[in-house]
Each structure stands twice: as structure tokens, then as C-alpha cells.
Amino acid sequence: AYYLAYLPLAMQAMTIPDLAAARNVYERVAPQGESGASLAAIGLADVALFEGNPAEAEKVLLDAIPKDQASGNEQGVASKRAALATANLKQNKRAEALATLKDLTANAGTNAEWVPAALLYVKLGELAEARKIADELRKQLQPQSRAYAKVIDGVLALHEKRAVDAVDALKAAIGLADLWLARFMLGEAYLAAGYPAEAKSEFEAAVK
């Protein structure tokens, strides 16, 4: 009856990937109280996105977000809004994605809210919004937050075809906190700069 015990089972199924098994796990956790229902919703949306069905993910998330709001589950609301913006983006619903990101960042207070929003803003071409988030994270005392600011700097540089600047920013991020996302994006930057051996090393580090 402990809802979090279902999560590693679902994750293991996703790594196979056995989407039917993952979906079954999330359906089993749904009756385990408000927390179980919240986990089931984000999990089922994740499965739908993974299998290329963003419309189904959007439907699940739009139903789940008000329930999380009613129960005071702010983390659940944030994760679902980030996923909803992704689902919007995959359906070419630009206006809806921007509105969702506006809701996500309106009361953002953690990296779990700021970072996905910034990455999605870059994908939408809203670079000024991504820079605002990086600047906000740069002000934080915690090294991890400042590392994420550098990651966003690197992603912006990659988007603007400035591969060398991206490498520099992402190396600086790793110097603050050895984040898997920084390693992964550094691999992307090395590829863009024409250094596949270095990229491979960073991708391996990201996996570790």
C-alpha cells in the first residue's frame, strides 16, 4: 500500500521497454490514495509521451492537475505542467505550451520547475525567457542551482550554433555540480564542435 514502492517497478518496465507492464504498474498504484493517484497520472502521461501519443498524455494531465491543486500537491502540479508543456509542444500547440510554461514559472521555487521550463523555452525559441530563468538561478547560493544556470547558458549557446561557448559553459556547470544533464549536454556540444571521442566520454559519464 506504499505508493512509492510502485515507481521503481514502473521504471524498470520502461527501461526494457515494456510499456504495457509499466502502464499496469501505474494503474495498480492509482487507488493508493491521493499520492498514488498523482503518481499514476504522471506515470501514465510519461508512457503516452514515450510511445508517441502526446494527445493522450495531455488528456491525462489536464484531468490530474486540478486534483493535485485541490490536495495541495505543489510538486505534483509542477511536474505535470512541465509534462503538459512537452505534450503541447509535441502537438505543435505553441500557444498552449507557452501558457502552460507561464503557469509553471509563475510561482516556481525549485530547480525541478525552473530547469524544465527553461529547456522548453529554448525549444520554443523563446530565448529571452530561458535567459531570465538562468539569471534567476545564477543568484542562488546553492552550487547546484548555479550549475543549472550554466547548463541553460550552454543549451542557449548550442541553439545559437556557438558550440565552443556551449562547451565552456557546460564545463563550468560541471565544476559547480556534476549533473548528468550537464554531462549529456556537454556531449551534445562536443558533437556539434566536431569532437566525437570527447562526446562519447561525456555520454558515458552521464550514464554513470
C-alpha positions in Angstrom: 0.0 0.0 0.0 3.1 2.3 -0.1 2.7 4.2 -3.3 6.4 5.0 -3.9 7.2 1.3 -4.0 5.5 1.1 -7.4 7.8 3.7 -9.0 10.9 1.5 -9.4 8.8 -1.3 -10.8 7.4 1.1 -13.4 10.8 2.5 -14.2 12.3 -1.0 -14.7 9.5 -1.8 -17.1 10.2 1.4 -19.0 13.8 0.5 -19.4 13.1 -2.8 -21.2 10.9 -1.2 -22.6 7.6 -3.0 -21.7 5.1 -0.2 -21.9 2.1 -2.4 -21.2 3.8 -3.6 -17.9 4.6 0.0 -16.9 1.1 1.1 -17.6 -0.2 -1.9 -15.5 2.0 -0.8 -12.5 0.7 2.8 -12.7 -2.9 1.6 -12.9 -2.3 -0.5 -9.8 -0.9 2.4 -7.8 -3.8 4.7 -8.7 -6.1 3.5 -5.9 -3.4 4.1 -3.2 -4.7 7.5 -2.0 -4.1 11.0 -3.5 -0.4 10.4 -3.7 -0.9 7.1 -5.6 -3.3 8.8 -8.0 -0.9 11.6 -8.6 2.0 9.2 -9.3 -0.2 7.2 -11.6 -1.2 10.2 -13.6 2.3 11.5 -14.3 3.4 7.9 -15.0 0.7 7.2 -17.5 1.4 10.5 -19.2 5.1 9.6 -19.3 4.2 6.3 -21.0 2.0 8.1 -23.5 4.7 10.6 -24.4 7.3 7.7 -24.7 5.1 5.9 -27.2 4.4 9.0 -29.2 0.9 9.8 -28.1 1.0 13.3 -26.7 -2.7 13.8 -27.1 -3.4 11.1 -24.6 -0.7 12.5 -22.2 -2.4 15.9 -22.4 -5.8 14.4 -21.6 -4.4 12.6 -18.5 -2.5 15.7 -17.3 -5.4 18.1 -17.7 -7.5 15.8 -15.6 -4.8 15.3 -12.9 -3.5 18.9 -12.4 -6.7 20.2 -10.7 -6.7 17.2 -8.4 -3.1 17.9 -7.3 -4.1 21.6 -6.8 -7.0 20.6 -4.6 -4.8 18.3 -2.4 -2.0 20.9 -2.2 0.5 18.8 -4.0 2.6 21.6 -5.5 5.4 19.2 -6.7 2.8 17.1 -8.5 1.4 20.2 -10.2 4.8 21.4 -11.3 5.9 18.1 -12.7 2.6 17.7 -14.6 2.8 21.2 -16.0 6.2 20.5 -17.3 5.0 17.3 -18.9 1.9 19.1 -20.3 4.1 21.8 -21.9 6.0 18.9 -23.6 2.8 17.3 -24.8 1.6 20.7 -26.1 4.9 21.2 -27.9 4.8 17.7 -29.5 1.4 18.6 -30.9 2.6 21.9 -32.3 0.3 23.7 -29.8 2.7 26.7 -29.3 0.2 29.0 -27.6 -0.9 26.3 -25.2 2.7 25.3 -24.4 3.6 29.0 -23.6 0.5 29.3 -21.4 1.4 26.2 -19.5 5.0 27.4 -19.0 3.7 30.7 -17.8 1.7 28.8 -15.1 4.7 26.6 -14.3 7.0 29.6 -13.7 4.5 31.9 -12.0 5.3 30.5 -8.6 8.4 28.5 -9.3 10.7 27.9 -6.4 12.8 24.9 -7.2 15.2 23.6 -9.9 12.5 21.0 -10.7 10.3 23.8 -12.0 12.8 26.3 -13.4 15.0 23.9 -15.4 12.4 22.0 -17.5 10.7 25.4 -18.2 14.0 26.9 -19.5 14.7 23.9 -21.7 11.2 24.0 -23.2 11.5 27.8 -23.7 14.6 27.2 -25.8 12.8 24.6 -27.9 10.0 27.1 -28.5 12.6 29.8 -29.5 11.7 31.9 -26.5 15.4 32.6 -25.7 14.8 35.7 -23.6 12.6 33.7 -21.2 15.2 31.0 -20.9 17.8 33.6 -20.1 15.6 35.1 -17.4 15.5 31.7 -15.7 19.3 31.3 -16.0 19.8 34.7 -14.4 17.4 33.8 -11.6 19.3 30.6 -10.9 22.6 32.4 -11.0 21.5 34.4 -7.9 21.1 31.3 -5.8 23.5 30.3 -3.1 23.3 26.6 -3.8 26.0 25.4 -6.3 23.5 23.1 -8.0 21.2 26.0 -8.9 24.2 27.9 -10.3 25.3 24.8 -12.2 21.8 24.6 -13.8 22.2 28.3 -14.8 25.4 27.3 -16.7 23.6 24.4 -18.3 20.9 26.7 -19.6 23.7 29.0 -20.9 25.2 26.0 -22.7 21.9 25.0 -24.2 21.3 28.5 -25.4 24.7 28.6 -27.0 24.1 25.3 -28.7 20.8 26.6 -30.0 22.6 29.6 -31.5 25.3 27.4 -33.1 28.0 28.6 -30.7 29.4 25.1 -29.9 32.7 26.3 -28.3 30.8 28.7 -26.0 28.5 25.8 -25.1 31.5 23.6 -24.2 32.9 26.3 -21.9 29.5 26.9 -20.2 28.9 23.2 -19.6 32.4 22.6 -18.3 31.8 25.4 -15.8 28.5 23.8 -14.8 30.3 20.5 -14.0 32.8 22.5 -11.9 29.9 23.6 -9.7 27.9 20.3 -9.6 28.5 17.1 -11.6 25.0 16.9 -13.0 24.1 14.1 -15.5 22.3 16.8 -17.6 25.4 18.9 -17.8 27.4 15.8 -18.9 24.8 14.9 -21.5 24.6 18.4 -23.0 28.4 18.7 -23.0 28.4 15.5 -25.1 26.0 17.3 -27.5 28.2 20.3 -27.5 31.3 18.3 -28.4 29.4 16.6 -31.2 28.4 20.0 -32.6 32.0 21.1 -32.3 33.2 18.0 -34.2 34.8 16.0 -31.3 33.0 12.6 -31.2 35.6 10.9 -28.9 35.1 13.6 -26.3 31.3 13.4 -26.8 31.4 9.7 -26.2 33.3 10.1 -22.9 30.7 12.6 -21.7 27.7 10.4 -22.6 29.3 7.6 -20.7 29.8 9.8 -17.7 26.1 10.9 -18.0 25.0 7.2 -17.8 27.2 6.7 -14.7 
